[in-house]
Amino acid sequence: MDSEGDPDFNLYKLWSNHRRVVTFGGVLILFGAYINPIIQTHKRKSICADIESYRAIRSKENGSQYFYRMSKKLGLNIDRKGFTPRDIGVFCAYYKEGSYG
């Protein structure tokens, strides 16, 4: 505020008083952008591990519904009529090989 009570929009003063907060926020945003693909890959690998354990342990009944739900979580665009569990298997094999990046 200046002497008359009006707000003072001096950018230099604003920067000098708040540069630590602005710098920390910028670094935090950049780190989040850097780590986001790693988190997404980990989520997909975790879902693929759940699918493989389901295949090994559970019986075949209601399997197509489970695989359809998991394909939605993986972000695969598979309509209900043309869906096969093999499609998820191919996708998960891609992530197991480590050829995604």
C-alpha positions as CSV (number, residue, x, y, z in Angstrom):
1,M,0.0,0.0,0.0
2,D,1.2,3.4,-0.8
3,S,0.7,6.5,1.5
4,E,-2.8,7.1,0.0
5,G,-4.1,3.6,0.8
6,D,-4.1,2.3,-2.8
7,P,-2.5,-1.0,-3.5
8,D,1.1,-0.8,-4.9
9,F,1.7,-3.2,-7.8
10,N,5.4,-3.0,-7.9
11,L,6.5,-6.3,-9.6
12,Y,10.1,-6.1,-8.3
13,K,8.9,-5.8,-4.7
14,L,6.4,-8.6,-5.2
15,W,9.2,-10.8,-6.7
16,S,11.7,-10.0,-4.0
17,N,9.2,-10.8,-1.2
18,H,7.8,-14.0,-2.7
19,R,10.6,-15.5,-4.9
20,R,11.2,-18.5,-2.6
21,V,7.5,-19.5,-2.8
22,V,7.4,-18.9,-6.6
23,T,10.7,-20.8,-7.2
24,F,9.6,-23.7,-5.0
25,G,6.2,-23.9,-6.7
26,G,7.9,-23.9,-10.1
27,V,10.3,-26.7,-9.2
28,L,7.4,-28.7,-7.7
29,I,5.4,-28.4,-10.9
30,L,8.4,-29.3,-13.1
31,F,9.1,-32.4,-10.9
32,G,5.5,-33.5,-11.1
33,A,5.6,-33.2,-14.9
34,Y,8.8,-35.3,-14.9
35,I,7.5,-38.0,-12.6
36,N,4.0,-38.4,-14.1
37,P,5.0,-40.8,-16.9
38,I,6.8,-43.0,-14.4
39,I,3.7,-43.2,-12.2
40,Q,1.5,-44.0,-15.1
41,T,3.8,-46.8,-16.2
42,H,3.9,-48.2,-12.7
43,K,0.1,-48.2,-12.5
44,R,-0.2,-50.1,-15.8
45,K,2.4,-52.6,-14.7
46,S,0.5,-53.2,-11.4
47,I,-2.7,-53.8,-13.3
48,C,-0.9,-56.2,-15.6
49,A,0.4,-58.1,-12.6
50,D,-3.2,-58.3,-11.2
51,I,-4.4,-59.7,-14.6
52,E,-1.6,-62.3,-14.6
53,S,-2.4,-63.4,-11.1
54,Y,-6.1,-63.6,-12.0
55,R,-5.3,-65.8,-14.9
56,A,-3.1,-68.1,-12.8
57,I,-5.4,-68.4,-9.8
58,R,-9.1,-67.9,-10.8
59,S,-11.3,-70.1,-12.8
60,K,-12.5,-69.1,-16.3
61,E,-16.1,-68.1,-15.3
62,N,-16.8,-64.4,-15.4
63,G,-13.3,-63.9,-16.8
64,S,-14.3,-61.8,-19.8
65,Q,-16.1,-59.3,-17.5
66,Y,-13.0,-59.0,-15.4
67,F,-10.7,-58.5,-18.4
68,Y,-13.1,-56.0,-19.8
69,R,-13.0,-53.9,-16.6
70,M,-9.2,-54.2,-16.5
71,S,-9.0,-53.0,-20.1
72,K,-10.9,-49.9,-19.1
73,K,-8.4,-49.3,-16.3
74,L,-5.6,-49.7,-18.7
75,G,-7.2,-47.2,-21.1
76,L,-7.6,-49.7,-24.0
77,N,-10.5,-48.9,-26.3
78,I,-12.1,-52.4,-26.6
79,D,-15.8,-52.8,-27.3
80,R,-17.5,-55.6,-25.5
81,K,-18.3,-57.7,-28.7
82,G,-14.8,-57.8,-30.2
83,F,-12.9,-58.1,-26.9
84,T,-10.5,-61.0,-26.2
85,P,-8.3,-61.4,-23.2
86,R,-5.4,-61.9,-25.6
87,D,-5.6,-58.2,-26.4
88,I,-4.7,-57.4,-22.8
89,G,-2.0,-60.1,-22.8
90,V,-0.3,-58.4,-25.8
91,F,-0.5,-55.0,-24.1
92,C,0.9,-56.4,-20.9
93,A,3.7,-58.2,-22.7
94,Y,4.7,-54.8,-24.2
95,Y,5.1,-53.4,-20.7
96,K,6.9,-56.5,-19.4
97,E,9.6,-56.3,-22.0
98,G,10.4,-52.7,-21.1
99,S,10.2,-51.5,-24.6
100,Y,7.9,-48.6,-23.8
101,G,10.3,-45.8,-23.5
